[in-house]
Amino acid sequence: MSDPIRVVVADDQQVVREGLEALLGLIDGVEVVGAAANGLAAVELVAGGNVDVVLMDLRMPVLDGTEATARITAEFPDVAVLVLTTYADDASIANALRAGARGYLTKDAGRAEIGAALRSTAAGQSTFDPEVSKRLIAGLAPSAGVGGDGLTARETEVLRLIARGLSNPEIAGTLFISEATVKTHINNTFAKIGARHRAEAVRYAYRKGIASDS
């Protein structure tokens, strides 16, 4: 039997926080190891170790979820952040993904969807609920320069894998190249298509038909 996914719940509303703890307790293979009422407390819990995923609200006191996400992904890259919030506007989505969130759900999500998203993010993949996916494909904030050509075959391949939700280590393993080489391809690709972060790269891939190629 595999080890459970160790989750920290971060939400400033006590009733929501306690409700999420109860709900997660009903999901096989998930263990709640801490709860935080603000972003700073979430960062501190992660710093204590033994955390795989943070289920992160965005609007919180002391330190908001976006900034907490940025700190966690920078200081603890092995810990995934899955946003669970009421807000699904373009700015909130873009800011969270730019900060390093691996997934984004709204609070309309049910137990099965949250469980699947936790397993996906813990495995290094990206996951978005349908509404967020539609916004990503339709386009977040407009990006100057998106739509440029000149991608090499390898850059196109890397972009396709990004659109499939693969992390840098997974892309490296799939293509049998180093993570440093993956980062170089990603930097070159983003520069050519004018993408500032992975969400905009995914948008480009869908718009150009790259993501739909198998």
Stockholm file with secondary structure:
# STOCKHOLM 1.0

chainA/1-214         MSDPIRVVVADDQQVVREGLEALLGLIDGVEVVGAAANGLAAVELVAGGNVDVVLMDLRMPVLDGTEATARITAEFPDVAVLVLTTYADDASIANALRAGARGYLTKDAGRAEIGAALRSTAAGQSTFDPEVSKRLIAGLAPSAGVGGDGLTARETEVLRLIARGLSNPEIAGTLFISEATVKTHINNTFAKIGARHRAEAVRYAYRKGIASDS
#=GR chainA/1-214 SS CCCCEEEEEECSCHHHHHHHHHHHTTSTTEEEEEEESSHHHHHHHHHTSCCSEEEECSSCSSSCHHHHHHHHHHHCTTSEEEEEESCCCHHHHHHHHHHTCSEEEETTCCHHHHHHHHHHHHTTCCEECHHHHHHHHHCSSCCTTTTCCCCCHHHHHHHHHHHTTCCHHHHHHHHTCCHHHHHHHHHHHHHHHTCSSHHHHHHHHHHTTSTTCC
#=GC SS_cons         CCCCEEEEEECSCHHHHHHHHHHHTTSTTEEEEEEESSHHHHHHHHHTSCCSEEEECSSCSSSCHHHHHHHHHHHCTTSEEEEEESCCCHHHHHHHHHHTCSEEEETTCCHHHHHHHHHHHHTTCCEECHHHHHHHHHCSSCCTTTTCCCCCHHHHHHHHHHHTTCCHHHHHHHHTCCHHHHHHHHHHHHHHHTCSSHHHHHHHHHHTTSTTCC
//
